[in-house]
Amino acid sequence: MKSCNVARIGCWLVAISALCSAVAAHAQGDSPLYRCPGDLYTNSLSAKEAHDKGCRTLEGSPITIIAPPKRSGAAAPAAASKQPSDNRIDPSVQKARDSDARRILETELRRDEERLAELRKEYNAGEPERRGDERNYQKYLDRTAELKASIARKESDIAAIKRELAKVAP
């Protein structure tokens, strides 16, 4: 919350200082202050240029200026300087990565299939065994619904893992 307020205060300070400098220049009689289309305020135009651009002269009107946030220009040149050849990976390294990924996915698939089998056994086709702590029938129904939802999630997870395995090179 404090950083948000600090940013607002900073924006206002920038806007106020820009306004003060524009008003000071206007007060010194350098040139009139114009409001041009696109909410551009300037005092650096001649009367003819301002008229040609469709600008209006401001006299005694309140001006609110909010400076846009600064953009970092350093990020763009750094990204542009990378060459496509810099991103290449040695084929043997890529093959090792692919085999590791495949092994991990196969392990996950095996573990999820085992857990799905356990859940289906416990679910018992919609009639799981009642537990001692389920004297209230609603608790039993809640557990049954939870088991059904868990089975659906596991089936979805298994399908997703199989799709990922199909993408990984053998």
Residue pairs with C-beta under 8 A, 6 or more apart in sequence:
11 66
11 67
11 69
12 66
14 67
15 64
15 65
15 66
15 67
18 65
18 67
19 63
19 64
19 65
22 33
22 41
22 43
22 63
23 33
23 63
25 31
25 43
26 32
26 33
26 43
30 43
31 43
31 44
31 45
31 46
32 43
32 47
32 50
32 57
32 58
32 59
33 41
33 42
33 43
33 57
33 58
33 59
33 63
34 41
34 42
34 43
34 45
34 50
34 55
34 56
34 57
34 58
35 41
35 55
35 56
35 58
36 42
36 45
36 50
36 53
36 54
36 55
37 53
37 54
37 55
40 55
41 58
41 63
41 65
42 55
45 53
45 55
50 57
89 97
98 168
98 169
101 168
102 165
102 168
102 169
102 170
105 161
105 164
105 165
105 168
106 165
108 161
109 158
109 161
109 162
109 165
112 154
112 157
112 158
112 161
113 158
115 154
116 151
116 154
116 155
116 158
119 147
119 150
119 151
119 154
120 151
122 128
122 147
123 144
123 147
123 148
123 151
126 144
126 148
127 144
128 140
128 143
128 144
128 147
130 140
131 140
131 143
133 139
134 140
134 143
